[in-house]
Amino acid sequence: MEEEDISRRLFIVRSLIGVSGAWLFSKVPDIVAAQEHVHSAVQSASPPKLTFFSPEQAAQIEAMAARIIPTDDTPGAREARVIYFIDYALSNFDKDKQPLYLKGLKRLDARVGRRGASGFAALGVDRQDKLLKEIEKTKFFETVRAHTVMGFFSNPEYGGNHDLVGWKLIGFEDRFFYKPPFGYYDAGGQ
């Protein structure tokens, strides 16, 4: 009798899974449309407001990020608006890094001041690179570098990867629903 009960339960569970899967599958076009709407809204919107950094601090961090992922024949961190991702991260899921940034910026300003400049962003590219090499082993620089890379490839909803520049660079397709064949191996040898 227990086997029969288990079979009935299993049948009911499998039936419900099938029904809920069919319902979810029927909603996929709506879900995809909603996701695409959010992405287009995020991409077309003006830059978000800074919530953690002052404009002066943001300029210094943005200049650092622009040297970590520079602009060349492809867009860099500045075009990806990585600064807004970093600001978002420090205001939300990485709040514990706020003191590290504030202390790091203070030390960076002191180093820049000894060079007679008004801020890191005011230095020439060669001087910026030289200064970054001096601090590249610090926790501050490692964190800025990690946040820069994350912001360059993140979902644009988190402030970075503006115009999907990071995803375009690596060939990532911004689709939430894929139709078969998914790859060359699914095409049946064609």
GIUR-V466801 format. One record per residue. N is the residue number from 1. RES is the residue in three letters. SS is DSSP state (alpha for helix, beta for strand, coil for the rest). PHI is phi in whole degrees, 0 to 359 (NA if undefined). PSI is psi in whole degrees, 0 to 359 (999 if undefined). Layout:
BEGIN
<<N,RES,SS,PHI,PSI> <N,RES,SS,PHI,PSI>>
END
This chain:
BEGIN
<<1,MET,coil,NA,323> <2,GLU,alpha,296,320> <3,GLU,alpha,300,320> <4,GLU,alpha,295,319> <5,ASP,alpha,295,318> <6,ILE,alpha,297,318> <7,SER,alpha,297,320> <8,ARG,alpha,295,315> <9,ARG,alpha,299,315> <10,LEU,alpha,299,319> <11,PHE,alpha,298,315> <12,ILE,alpha,296,315> <13,VAL,alpha,298,313> <14,ARG,alpha,296,322> <15,SER,alpha,295,316> <16,LEU,alpha,295,322> <17,ILE,alpha,297,316> <18,GLY,alpha,298,316> <19,VAL,alpha,295,314> <20,SER,alpha,293,325> <21,GLY,alpha,296,318> <22,ALA,alpha,295,319> <23,TRP,alpha,297,313> <24,LEU,alpha,298,317> <25,PHE,alpha,298,323> <26,SER,alpha,292,338> <27,LYS,alpha,270,352> <28,VAL,alpha,306,313> <29,PRO,alpha,302,322> <30,ASP,alpha,293,318> <31,ILE,alpha,296,314> <32,VAL,alpha,299,316> <33,ALA,alpha,298,318> <34,ALA,alpha,296,316> <35,GLN,alpha,297,316> <36,GLU,alpha,296,323> <37,HIS,alpha,297,314> <38,VAL,alpha,299,315> <39,HIS,alpha,297,317> <40,SER,alpha,293,324> <41,ALA,alpha,295,318> <42,VAL,alpha,295,318> <43,GLN,alpha,290,326> <44,SER,alpha,272,345> <45,ALA,coil,289,155> <46,SER,coil,292,163> <47,PRO,coil,306,143> <48,PRO,coil,293,165> <49,LYS,coil,278,147> <50,LEU,coil,286,137> <51,THR,coil,246,338> <52,PHE,coil,250,308> <53,PHE,coil,282,148> <54,SER,coil,282,163> <55,PRO,alpha,303,324> <56,GLU,alpha,292,316> <57,GLN,alpha,296,318> <58,ALA,alpha,299,321> <59,ALA,alpha,297,321> <60,GLN,alpha,292,314> <61,ILE,alpha,292,321> <62,GLU,alpha,297,321> <63,ALA,alpha,295,321> <64,MET,alpha,297,312> <65,ALA,alpha,299,323> <66,ALA,alpha,292,338> <67,ARG,alpha,271,335> <68,ILE,alpha,286,313> <69,ILE,coil,237,87> <70,PRO,coil,284,160> <71,THR,coil,277,129> <72,ASP,coil,225,239> <73,ASP,coil,281,356> <74,THR,coil,234,158> <75,PRO,coil,297,151> <76,GLY,coil,247,198> <77,ALA,coil,298,325> <78,ARG,coil,295,315> <79,GLU,coil,292,330> <80,ALA,coil,282,355> <81,ARG,coil,56,45> <82,VAL,alpha,301,329> <83,ILE,alpha,303,325> <84,TYR,alpha,287,328> <85,PHE,alpha,294,314> <86,ILE,alpha,298,316> <87,ASP,alpha,299,317> <88,TYR,alpha,298,315> <89,ALA,alpha,300,315> <90,LEU,alpha,289,340> <91,SER,alpha,267,349> <92,ASN,coil,232,269> <93,PHE,coil,276,349> <94,ASP,coil,237,38> <95,LYS,alpha,302,330> <96,ASP,alpha,294,347> <97,LYS,alpha,269,356> <98,GLN,alpha,303,311> <99,PRO,alpha,299,324> <100,LEU,alpha,299,316> <101,TYR,alpha,295,315> <102,LEU,alpha,297,316> <103,LYS,alpha,294,317> <104,GLY,alpha,297,318> <105,LEU,alpha,295,322> <106,LYS,alpha,296,316> <107,ARG,alpha,293,322> <108,LEU,alpha,297,316> <109,ASP,alpha,299,322> <110,ALA,alpha,295,317> <111,ARG,alpha,296,318> <112,VAL,alpha,294,320> <113,GLY,alpha,300,323> <114,ARG,alpha,294,341> <115,ARG,coil,267,1> <116,GLY,coil,81,19> <117,ALA,coil,251,162> <118,SER,coil,273,347> <119,GLY,coil,179,162> <120,PHE,alpha,303,319> <121,ALA,alpha,296,337> <122,ALA,alpha,278,345> <123,LEU,coil,287,154> <124,GLY,coil,289,164> <125,VAL,alpha,302,316> <126,ASP,alpha,297,318> <127,ARG,alpha,291,324> <128,GLN,alpha,298,314> <129,ASP,alpha,298,318> <130,LYS,alpha,298,317> <131,LEU,alpha,294,319> <132,LEU,alpha,295,325> <133,LYS,alpha,295,326> <134,GLU,alpha,294,328> <135,ILE,alpha,252,7> <136,GLU,coil,297,342> <137,LYS,coil,266,3> <138,THR,coil,276,155> <139,LYS,alpha,298,324> <140,PHE,alpha,300,308> <141,PHE,alpha,296,318> <142,GLU,alpha,301,322> <143,THR,alpha,288,318> <144,VAL,alpha,297,318> <145,ARG,alpha,297,314> <146,ALA,alpha,299,315> <147,HIS,alpha,295,325> <148,THR,alpha,296,312> <149,VAL,alpha,296,316> <150,MET,alpha,300,316> <151,GLY,alpha,293,329> <152,PHE,alpha,290,326> <153,PHE,alpha,250,4> <154,SER,coil,286,170> <155,ASN,coil,294,130> <156,PRO,alpha,304,340> <157,GLU,alpha,298,343> <158,TYR,alpha,261,12> <159,GLY,coil,105,331> <160,GLY,coil,260,195> <161,ASN,coil,51,42> <162,HIS,alpha,301,139> <163,ASP,alpha,58,22> <164,LEU,alpha,58,30> <165,VAL,alpha,299,322> <166,GLY,alpha,293,315> <167,TRP,alpha,293,322> <168,LYS,alpha,295,323> <169,LEU,alpha,298,322> <170,ILE,alpha,262,1> <171,GLY,coil,81,21> <172,PHE,coil,282,130> <173,GLU,coil,269,126> <174,ASP,coil,275,67> <175,ARG,coil,238,146> <176,PHE,coil,256,356> <177,PHE,coil,216,122> <178,TYR,coil,249,141> <179,LYS,coil,256,143> <180,PRO,coil,292,153> <181,PRO,coil,281,144> <182,PHE,coil,280,335> <183,GLY,coil,203,178> <184,TYR,alpha,300,329> <185,TYR,alpha,288,342> <186,ASP,alpha,266,354> <187,ALA,coil,280,2> <188,GLY,coil,75,37> <189,GLY,coil,77,12> <190,GLN,coil,278,999>>
END
